[in-house]
Amino acid sequence: MQRGDRLSGSAEAEGEGRANRFLLHQRLRGGGMRLFVTEGAPGNLPVLAAAGRAGARGELLISTVSPEERVVPFLTRPKLPVLKLDSGHYLFSTSAICRYFFLLCGWEQDDLTNQWLEWEATELQPVLSVALYNLVVQGKKGEDVLSPVRRALIHIDHSLSRRSCPFLAGDSESLADIVLWGALYPLLQDPAYLPDELAALQSWFQTLSVQEPCQQAVESVLKKQGALALRTYLQKQPQPIVPLERPVSNEPEEDELSAHTLSEEEIAMAVTAWEEGLEALPPVRPWQNPVLPVAGERNVLITSALPYVNNVPHLGNIIGCVLSADVFARYSRLRQWNTLYLCGTDEYGTATETKAMEEGLTPQQICDKYHAIHTNIYRWFNISFDFFGRTTTPHQTKITQDIFQRLLSRGFLFKDTVEQLRCERCSRFLADRFVEGVCPFCGYEEARGDQCDKCGKLINAIELKKPQCKICRESPVVKSSQHLFLDLPKLEKRLEEWLGRTLAGSDWTPNARFITRSWLRDGLKPRCITRDLKWGTPVPLEGFQDKVFYVWFDATIGYLSITANYTDQWEKWWKNPEQVELYQFMAKDNVPFHSVVFPCSALGAEDNYTLVSHLIATEYLNYEDGKFSKSRGVGVFGDMAQNTGIPSDIWRFYLLFVRPESQDSSFSWTDLMLKNNSELLNNLGNFVNRAGMFVCKFFGGCVPKMTLTPDDQRLLAHVTLELRQYHQLLEKVRIRDALRCVLTISRHGNQYIQVNEPWKRIKGSEADRHRAGTVTGVAVNMAALLSIMMQPYMPTVSTTIQTQLQLPPAVCAALPTNFPCLLPAGHQIGIVSPLFQKLENDQIEGLRKRFGGGQLEDSLELKAKVSKAEAPAELADPEQIKLLTDAVTKQGSVVRELKAQKADKAQVAAEVAKLLELKQHLALAEGKPLDPPKGKKKK
């Protein structure tokens, strides 16, 4: 989007904006307008960003003066920055200077922007000055810095969330955004002062921070020193005085419901919706198989990044793609949108061949084994795929080769020669993972052909010293090999035009936008699309019959082929951009392949492919203080979560609660325990259980009659506001924030019960008993609504509540936009029981130890290496042997049960392989010799 589009908003305004910018440039060239700044003045940031935003930065005359210089002669104290106009007049407040630049560019003033500017001057600046002084001059940290400004940050976050707009004054960036961003940047550029719970503020801040005018302003003012660049200037300023205000507390207000002042109209609308009851529910879409786009409906196609088949996914992998996508898919179905959710295992490539050699299996056997493992993990986590497929299919070959031929015939591919390592003994060119040698940078002796694990630097395989083939340990030679390249520079203009149409008004996450822009910033480069491998999609071109497509080229085509395996009408989804909205979920490292590479391939193929509408990328989830590592036994992997005794819904809840939406987050055992015990057990579970128990205990399991008082009506309005906020956030795929709305409603419910004390009123007068009935009826209806809102997050718990309350199926299948009475008087509920169990500290400490590198895998693998070297075996400690013995017994039961049920052969084979592996580990732990696997030859 061009600058004028955002500032003007229409074609006519853009024309006027260009004229105004021309006049601005003429004034600047005339030399009558000059900006005076001083080193380290915080006001420089928004002023320079506004100048850059207006297109004036390059021609603006800027003079750097000392902080003591009185540029404005009639002011009693020096004030900087200052803009001296060609008329000789001065502007010396930050917002006034920024406003001047925007006005000259054709920006039209509006009341909301002016209100934000007034708030920035009167409310934000006093507390922000204190926070920056504490941080930069006095060297304070933590709450000493954050406390003065916390309330202001919450105000901005709530305003953004409530309006559900990406910017302060609407859908496009305004003067208010630049002024507030510039004021806050020195503080918020340190993530420690941008709290995780303020997700709307985080998203807004990051969106602005990656824009070029803002980045240039940061480089000019902070000069890579962060907030410390302001120290010299701030040291010369008077110490700011902390404004008087009531203390900020992390505890809830005495009356949380008073946080929002309700209008009479809001209350009346909530009461009307309540009285409409079940008639207010949207009609439920009829079930169809296969799911196909329907003209005139909202057709939502959802994919999650294809997990690589040779790995067992860890918690970070799960939240980064399949779980996040599952929440949105479940929500879409509740909204009655026509929804198809697809995923599958990515099975071709070097890593599969490597894993196959390690385990003594064929690549296809490895794919079958790990596809079954992935399937079981996602089934346990309750991921609601419409279809979970794989890429090793004839459809994958057919569709990939068709796109290739179309690109080739249109001149978007070319041949070039690449130098590679070739093993003459194995008669093959070696992919990066098949080469080891000495790192040319740090001297590490086991560096891979693509990267050194010790120093982390990327390596070209031919740069390795003393390279060795990992298969036969012979020294390879450097030889040339001809390959095919996708000519991305030829497709760059088409990509930029498509992005220009797509990004405006879309819900791409800020990191996805930033990563995509960074690829385009320096111009796209050609990308090799072929590899000298056997395991992959064959290249249908003479002279390339011994090569396959590089996995990054055809992996994203896997979405199409998986759909083709689901339905022969797959093109109705994938060649129908006019009627289909495509949401793609992934971690940030996958963004370029979905935002640049596949779109370029599809645009070059010229076959009307559906391209991503909304690209949803997470940051990374870390484990405690480090990273997940299967080889080091650190972290929880998908197949291990099942054996912790913690239900899958608790894992889902916690992963979604800490979902790394705008910055990296960490899994913490202590935090998992706290969130389970406080948010689930004491808040959500406590409310739902009490509401149901009161119906059973006081009213024979029958929902009592309800007569709403003004307090009840206000409660309905508050619940309605939270429900609407929930909808607004999930429509924008703000998954973590929407979960807070569920917990807020249950907190309102607990407070409502606590204030009204139905257990006391039921023993009182007739009026008291009737009041107890109303409170109980409203509370159990809130529990019913929560059960539907929880369905995307905790589907098993949701179903449990709905069963306990005996909600009709039609009520469970659709989520209303208002809060109707879902359980009318006279409705009979079922047996109510607790939903959650407390996690004990001893239990959590045991799990922390088990998954913190204390797992057996590392030590046993090490012992296996010692055994192969014919060193004497070292016995594991008795506790390890007991754990392994129990694991073998349990896994044996799993295998026997599957065989008794005549389960799928691939599934049985996967579980048998796990059993054999456990038995080998047990034999090693006990110091026994390993028996070769039955039916397989020794390597």
Beta strands, then each sheet from edge to edge (+ up, - down):
strand 1: 34-37
strand 2: 61-64
strand 3: 82-84
strand 4: 90-91
strand 5: 299-304
strand 6: 338-345
strand 7: 387-390
strand 8: 413-423
strand 9: 428-429
strand 10: 435-438
strand 11: 447-448
strand 12: 465-469
strand 13: 477-486
strand 14: 527-528
strand 15: 530-531
strand 16: 548-549
strand 17: 580-587
strand 18: 614-618
strand 19: 621-623
strand 20: 665-667
sheet 1: 2+ 1+ 3- 4+
sheet 2: 7+ 6+ 5+ 17+ 18+
sheet 3: 9+ 8- 13+ 14-
sheet 4: 11+ 10- 12+
sheet 5: 15+ 16-
sheet 6: 19+ 20+
end
